[in-house]
Structure formats: structure tokens, C-alpha cells
Amino acid sequence: MKNVICLLGAKEISAKIKQGELSVRQVLEAYLQRAEDCGNELNCFNLICKDYALSRAEEVQKGIDDGALSGPLAGVPIAVKDNICTEGIPTTCSSRMLSDFVPPYNATVINKINAEGLVVFAKLNMDEFAMGSTNESSFFGEVRNPWNLSRVPGGSSGGAAAAVSAGLSPLALATDTGGSVRQPCSFCSVTGLKPTYGAVSRYGLIAYASSLDTIGAIAKSADDCLALFNIIRGSDPKDSTSKDASFIKSTDIKGKKIAVISELLSEDINPEVKNAVLSAAERFRSLGAETEFISVPELKYSVAAYYVLASAQASSNLARFDGIRCGYTPENVETLSEQYLKSRSAGFGSEVKRRILLGNFVLSEGYYDSYYKNALKAQELIKQALKKALGNYSFILTPVSPDTAPEIGKMTKDPMKMYLSDVCTVPANLAGLPAVAFPCGFDKDNMPIGVQLIGNAFCEEEIMSAAEAFQQKTKYHKTQPPFTARYKK
């Protein structure tokens, strides 16, 4: 029975709890047992909050029984990426620098999911401070892909995507700065939503790049993903960038015009990925949509602009972690300079140090105009180009990644190749637009391939409706990884 529970969708679980077929504790214990049985092999959890979650399950069950909790996800367990603050529960950003940090408050999104009766039961492994595309930079070790344990799950939300894919959690809260929700979802064959910038409060999110960070949702299906987004969205007085906008409601896919960007289907894209994306476009045509190839040459600036802007903001945001105000405190130091040096040298990993150095360089006197200022200009060009495209089309369809999940260790040997792998995802972040990634096929090695839909600002319901229409006619999101079959007891 426990394994059956772990194959159910999130909304389905909640419905069965309300109908009395399952209890909140019964569902939670199924996921806790599954995490104990096979979580270590994937290394997708930094912490399992067993006692907290069991106590919370009793509260939620009472709320459901009393009729106080009736939302579509009430009673459902959820795992949270380890850069989102949870009161009384460690939040480490998968870094030695914050290995002992226990927040005295909840992030706004945590308060919102608690109010709707979801049960936080785990904190998820990630690339350190969300900096990476493979989930290999974590202080707690790399996460493994449930479709092939020798492959990466993607990053930085690799722990979230791997956990949902392997049936270790029905839902996950994750973050996306340059593709960190969507790319792992593509590698692990699950669905992930990066909302419009400002649609979800960032209060309580430990910042990487403040003008690009967004908190998003990961689930098996678009329907479950949208249900989670509808809980966390909305303005927050604690985050001045958040907005309580009028969201465009979902509409029928028939008659919608979809643009396919030709530059993102170039010779640099794996032919199997290209064919799967073109097949997805054909599927949308069969559903009544129109598709057309367009050119957006401004996207050639995306990766360079993104890494200049993100690294500059990271160097500023991470300056607070010095071992005095907060962060790892080394022993046997005699001077302030030695304190800073030892704390940051030992507290940060190599990828974080690389981005801090790059950020300090592009902000330094003599280079600010040449790099940071020009990156801002490139960002504006990309914003306007995508705005123009979305003025003529309902959605933009692209690959999520140029290739399927690489082997562990391959990308860390060539950081530049890792950065270039973000070419399909960073444009949506630079423009602040919503995007959803969902599975659309498999390569010859049975590794998942994902496709992405980008929409106008605050049209989350519209793009999720399109993704759901696709999933109603396909079974990619229902296919279980080989890892899952090994634990059917």
C-alpha cells in the first residue's frame, strides 16, 4: 500500500484523505519509509524532519476533519529546497558556510503552504547557494539521477527534481535563477514552473541574484504544479518586488499561436533533443494550435549577460557571510583579516568562489561600464525581443537544455560548457517571464528530454493549461524511472 501511495498525484492524495480513504499520517509515513529505504542512494535530502512532520500531520488531520482545511493540496507532504528558510529547521544552502544555520522565521511561501495544510517533511539537496547546473557543488555531495545513477539530475534544484521523479515526494518547492527549476525537471522527467518575477514572494529565500531569483513548483504533472503555484503566489509586504497581479486565466489550446525559436534548435542541440521538441510542436498542432519558426538573434547575448549580472549580484549578496555577522566561524584566528580569509576560504566551495570572483571583477572600477553596464543593456534587448515575439504569439516553445543529463563529473571539468548549457533557460529569467518545463520524450539511452513553454508575464495559468493539454495526450510524465521499480516491495 505504501508504494501505491507514492505513485499517486498530489491532488489525488489530498482527495483520498478528504474522502477518508487515507489519513495524513498514513501518507506521510509512506513517504518517510520510502525516503529511509532509498533516499540515501540518490542523496536528494539534506534533512528529513520526521518528528516535526509527524506532529504537523496530526494538526493537519484535525483541520481537515473539522473542515478548516479544504484546499486541493491539504494533507499532502512536500519537500523544500534547502535555500528556503524554515523556522526551527536547518537551512544550509548545501554549504559549509551555513551548515549550522537554523532560521528563527519562515519564508512567506512556507507560511502559505502551512496555512493550506501541506506538511513539510524534508529539506532538499542543491548546488551550493544555487550556483550550478548539475547538483555536484553541494557540500553534502552530489545528487544522482533516478533514471541513471551515473548521471547528474541537473541543478541547482537537482534534489527537488530527483525526489519527485523517484516518488520520494509528491511535490517540491524549488528556486529558479537561470533555469534551476526547469533544467532538472527536463533531466528527471517531471514538471516544473518558473513563475513571473514578482508573482511569488522571495521573503525568506537566501538570495543568489536578487533581480533574477524566483520560487517555483515541481510535481509530476502540470495540474499539481499549478495547484501549488496558486497557493504560493501573490504580493507580500515583506517583499517590495512582489505583485498581486491579475493573472491571465487558462484558455483552450485551440487557435493558440506558438513560436519556435530557430536559434535554440541549431546544430549545437543534440539531434535527439531537437527531434523530441519538434515532435512536441507537432503534438500541439494536433491539439489545434498553430506553430511557426521565428528568429530572435538577441538571444546570443543571453548566457554572457546572465552570468555577468548573476555573479555581480551574488558577490554582493554573499558578502554578509564572513564568520562574524553570520556563517562558518573558523577556530584559532588572531586577526580580523585572518577571520575573513579562513571563514570564506573554508566556508565556500569552488563554484561559489568562482562566481564571487567574477562578480567582484565586473563590478570593479575600470570594468563596470564594460561588463556590468553592457550586460544590463543586453538584458533590455532580450526583454524587448521576447516581448515583441509574445505580442504576436501566445507562447514560445524551446528545448530546456541542449542535451540530456551528462555523466557525473563531466561538466565540473569544463565550467564554461556547464554555463553554456543554460542557453535555453536564462532568457526567461532575464525577461522576468513565466516558463514551464515538462517531459516530451527520451533519448536512445532512455534519458528524459524536456520541452519548455514561455509566456507573457502573469500568464501562468495559460501556459500550465497548455502543458496540461499536452500531458492529457501523452504519457511521458507518468513513466517511472528504473530506480523506482527497484523499490516496489
C-alpha positions, 0 to 999 in steps of 0.5 A: 500500500505504501508504494501505491501511495507514492505513485499517486498525484498530489491532488489525488492524495489530498482527495483520498484523505478528504474522502477518508480513504487515507489519513495524513499520517498514513501518507506521510509515513509512506513517504518517510519509509520510502525516503529511509529505504532509498533516499540515501542512494540518490542523496536528494535530502539534506534533512528529513524532519520526521518528528516535526512532520509527524506532529504537523500531520496530526494538526493537519488531520484535525483541520481537515476533519473539522473542515478548516482545511479544504484546499486541493493540496491539504494533507499532502507532504512536500519537500523544500529546497534547502535555500528556503528558510524554515523556522526551527529547521536547518537551512544550509544552502548545501554549504559549509558556510551555513551548515549550522544555520537554523532560521528563527522565521519562515519564508512567506511561501512556507507560511502559505503552504502551512496555512493550506495544510501541506506538511513539510517533511524534508529539506532538499539537496542543491548546488551550493547557494544555487550556483550550478547546473548539475547538483555536484557543488553541494557540500553534502555531495552530489545528487544522482539521477533516478533514471541513471545513477551515473548521471547528474539530475541537473541543478541547482534544484537537482534534489527537488527534481530527483525526489519527485521523479523517484516518488520520494515526494509528491511535490517540491518547492524549488528556486529558479535563477537561470533555469534551476527549476526547469533544467532538472525537471527536463533531466528527471522527467517531471514538471516544473514552473518558473513563475513571473518575477514578482508573482511569488514572494522571495521573503525568506529565500537566501538570495543568489541574484536578487533581480533574477531569483524566483520560487517555483513548483515541481510535481509530476504533472502540470495540474499539481504544479499549478495547484501549488503555484496558486497557493504560493503566489501573490504580493507580500509586504515583506517583499517590495518586488512582489505583485498581486497581479491579475493573472491571465486565466487558462484558455483552450489550446485551440487557435493558440499561436506558438513560436519556435525559436530557430536559434535554440534548435541549431546544430549545437542541440543534440539531434535527439533533443531537437527531434523530441521538441519538434515532435512536441510542436507537432503534438500541439498542432494536433491539439489545434494550435498553430506553430511557426519558426521565428528568429530572435538573434538577441538571444546570443547575448543571453548566457554572457549577460546572465552570468555577468549580472548573476555573479555581480549580484551574488558577490554582493549578496554573499558578502554578509557571510564572513564568520562574524555577522553570520556563517562558518566561524573558523577556530584559532584566528588572531586577526580580523583579516585572518577571520575573513580569509579562513571563514570564506576560504573554508566556508565556500566551495569552488563554484561559489568562489568562482562566481564571487570572483567574477562578480567582484571583477565586473563590478570593479572600477575600470570594468563596470561600464564594460561588463556590468553596464553592457550586460544590463543593456543586453538584458533590455534587448532580450526583454524587448525581443521576447516581448515583441515575439509574445505580442504576436504569439501566445507562447514560445516553445524551446528545448530546456537544455541542449542535451540530456543529463551528462555523466557525473563529473563531466561538466565540473571539468569544463565550467564554461560548457556547464554555463553554456548549457543554460542557453535555453533557460536564462532568457526567461529569467532575464525577461522576468517571464513565466516558463514551464518545463515538462517531459516530451520524450527520451533519448536512445539511452532512455534519458528524459528530454524536456520541452519548455513553454514561455509566456507573457508575464502573469500568464501562468495559468495559460501556459500550465493549461497548455502543458496540461493539454499536452500531458492529457495526450501523452504519457511521458510524465507518468513513466517511472524511472528504473530506480523506482521499480527497484523499490516496489516491495 
